[in-house]
């Protein structure tokens, strides 16, 4: 009898076809988010799950899923998975690193340019029929070329963002919990600085750290106060990395020049006050959402699941002790 697995949200046909070669597959192709109770009910007799950031996998859920052996996230982030609880239950957890780096870096630049050059604001104005002709001072924006780009978190995605900055002849600064090798710094044309210096010098600050207790609200009132009053904040990392309340207050008081945000606290229930700022570009968590990348993410998660339940050695295992 083949193992049973659950795919918690809609995926591509080729992903289901691949999984069906190894497992008895139940899939939520209706794409309706499952409540915790529904998720527990559907996983009660399953050995594996292909999950998304929409599903919380914690001790309470795992206690109701005695046969579960592997949870494979279709995301590079895994803050929806309690790794400690999974390890204690012997449940392997995986993610999908690498395949979305370039697409996320591309989108980070879309946010940078749209915010700096007031693209969404001016487009909305044009669509509303307010354009009557060219004016010298119309929608004056901020130059990106020759500006100082600050990157908080120079991992794979941060490095891809830094490499793209060369085309704009920017000064690139970064801060990590630890300094990277000289080789990586040279390849990115990036200089390591302290957190305070990063905040003080960046014309554009972009965030590329994973969400964890250590990075929760890593950008809040104290950090925003150290930034230039015309600086732009970009977040295509995770909601919760920025204290949205503090950011809104900084925007209201004109203490920051603007923001480009793809992620939010408590998403999709973003704070409605964001909608009132013309100098804020808002997108619905789509930084990795290109056709090719999302297909690759789903297939990598499926490959992780197959490996986990057949060999016990998935390529992107997050909790080896499991």
Secondary structure by P-SEA (a helix, b strand, c coil): cbbbbbbcccccaaaaaaaaaccccccccccccccaaaaaaaacccccccccccccccaaaaaacccccbbbbccccccccaaaaaaaacbbbbbbccccaaaaaaaaaaaaaaaaaaaaaaaaaaaaccccccccccccccccccbbbbbccccaaaaaaaaacccccccccccccccccaaaaaaacbbbbcaaaaaacccbbbbbccccccccccccaaaaaaccccbbbbccccccccaaaaaaaaaaacccccccccccccccccccccccccccccccccccccaaaaaaaaaaaaaaaaaaaacccccccccccc
